[in-house]
């Protein structure tokens, strides 16, 4: 499978990877103050608690633990997350492309799948956020199970691509 970013010229790949990695880290740190008002006894992990709530009752208890001010932080964070999705997907996909270029054969071919997996994680994240907006503003706790499935798949894909990226860099480059 071809990597989704194979069209990027070789000399630009590493600088773009570092740019998107830095953007991902900066955005991750910017999320911390946005998540602080969402951390309650019902939602110890803030918005992530709502993502993984899995039952309407659990989601409702989380939503009930947030006041109007907290919900504004949640809404802003969900919107801000769309920028984060692009940054982390680009960083992970570029990392997979760089790792794939270090190895021949099956490990290189796996890089194409990893690259697509990074973008699929962002798409799942976008769908999850859409559902969470409806939870916040329309009280749609009946969407909780699908949101939890989307979140679980997203986190799984992110983890798998991250493992591929790291393994591709840490695995010794074949002698030429």
C-alpha positions in Angstrom: 0.0 0.0 0.0 1.3 3.4 -0.9 1.9 5.8 1.9 -0.5 8.8 1.9 2.4 11.3 2.1 4.8 9.6 -0.4 4.3 12.6 -2.7 6.3 14.8 -0.3 9.9 15.2 -1.6 12.6 13.4 0.5 14.4 16.5 1.6 11.2 18.1 3.0 10.1 15.0 5.0 12.2 15.3 8.1 11.8 19.1 8.6 8.0 18.6 8.1 8.0 15.8 10.6 9.8 17.9 13.2 7.4 20.8 12.6 4.3 18.7 13.1 5.9 16.9 16.0 6.6 20.3 17.7 3.1 21.5 16.8 1.6 18.3 18.4 3.6 18.8 21.6 2.7 22.5 21.9 -1.0 21.8 21.3 -0.9 19.0 23.8 0.4 21.3 26.4 -2.2 24.0 25.5 -4.9 21.4 26.1 -3.9 21.1 29.8 -5.5 24.4 30.9 -8.6 23.6 28.8 -9.0 20.3 30.5 -8.5 21.5 34.0 -12.1 22.8 34.5 -13.3 19.5 33.2 -11.6 17.4 35.8 -14.1 16.4 38.4 -14.8 13.4 40.6 -17.1 12.1 37.9 -14.5 12.9 35.2 -11.0 12.3 36.6 -9.5 12.5 33.1 -11.6 15.5 32.0 -12.8 15.3 28.4 -11.2 11.8 28.0 -13.5 10.5 30.7 -16.4 11.6 28.5 -14.9 10.1 25.4 -14.6 6.7 27.1 -17.7 6.9 29.3 -19.4 3.9 27.4 -22.8 4.2 29.1 -25.4 6.9 28.9 -25.5 7.0 32.7 -21.8 7.5 33.1 -21.8 10.2 30.4 -24.8 12.0 32.1 -23.0 12.0 35.5 -19.9 13.5 33.8 -22.0 16.1 32.0 -23.9 16.9 35.3 -20.5 17.4 37.0 -19.7 20.3 34.6 -21.2 23.7 35.1 -21.8 26.1 32.2 -18.3 27.5 32.5 -16.8 24.0 32.3 -19.0 23.2 29.3 -17.6 26.2 27.4 -14.1 24.9 28.0 -15.2 21.5 26.8 -16.8 23.1 23.6 -13.7 25.2 22.9 -11.4 22.2 23.5 -13.5 20.1 21.1 -13.2 22.8 18.4 -9.5 23.2 19.1 -9.0 19.5 18.8 -9.6 19.7 15.1 -6.3 21.6 14.7 -4.7 19.0 17.0 -6.0 16.1 14.9 -4.3 17.5 11.8 -1.0 18.0 13.7 -0.8 14.6 15.3 -1.9 12.8 12.2 0.7 14.6 10.1 3.4 13.9 12.7 2.5 10.2 13.0 2.2 9.7 9.2 5.4 11.5 8.5 7.1 9.4 11.2 5.8 6.3 9.6 7.1 7.5 6.2 10.5 8.2 7.6 10.6 4.8 9.4 9.5 3.0 6.3 12.3 4.6 4.3 14.8 3.1 6.6 13.8 -0.5 6.0 13.1 -2.7 2.9 10.5 -5.3 2.4 7.6 -6.0 4.8 8.6 -3.3 7.3 8.5 -0.6 4.6 5.2 -1.9 3.3 3.8 -1.7 6.8 4.7 2.0 6.8 2.0 2.7 4.2 -0.6 1.1 6.4 0.7 3.0 9.4 0.5 6.3 7.5 -3.1 5.6 6.5 -3.8 4.5 10.1 -2.7 7.9 11.4 -5.2 9.7 9.2 -7.9 7.2 10.0 -7.3 8.0 13.7 -7.9 11.7 13.0 -11.1 10.9 11.1 -12.4 8.8 14.0 -11.4 11.6 16.3 -13.5 14.1 14.2 -16.5 11.8 14.3 -16.1 11.4 18.0 -16.0 15.1 18.5 -19.1 15.6 16.5 -20.9 13.2 18.9 -19.4 14.9 21.9 -20.7 18.3 20.6 -24.2 16.7 20.6 -23.7 15.4 24.1 -22.7 18.8 25.3 -25.4 20.9 23.6 -28.2 18.5 23.0 -27.9 16.0 25.8 -27.5 13.1 23.4 -26.1 10.6 25.9 -27.6 7.8 23.7 -24.5 8.4 21.5 -22.2 7.5 24.3 -21.4 3.9 23.2 -20.6 4.8 19.6 -18.4 7.7 20.9 -16.5 5.3 23.2 -16.0 2.8 20.3 -14.7 5.6 18.1 -12.4 6.8 20.9 -11.1 3.3 21.6 -10.4 2.7 17.9 -8.7 6.1 17.7 -6.4 5.5 20.7 -5.6 2.0 19.4 -4.6 3.3 16.0 -2.5 6.1 17.5 -0.7 3.6 19.7 -0.1 1.2 16.9 1.3 3.9 14.6 3.4 5.3 17.4 4.8 1.8 18.0 5.5 1.4 14.3 7.2 4.8 14.1 9.4 4.1 17.2 10.2 0.5 16.1 11.1 1.8 12.6 13.6 4.2 14.1 15.0 1.9 16.9 15.2 -1.2 14.7 18.7 -1.2 13.3 18.9 -0.1 9.7 20.0 -2.9 7.4 23.6 -2.9 6.2 23.9 -1.9 2.6 
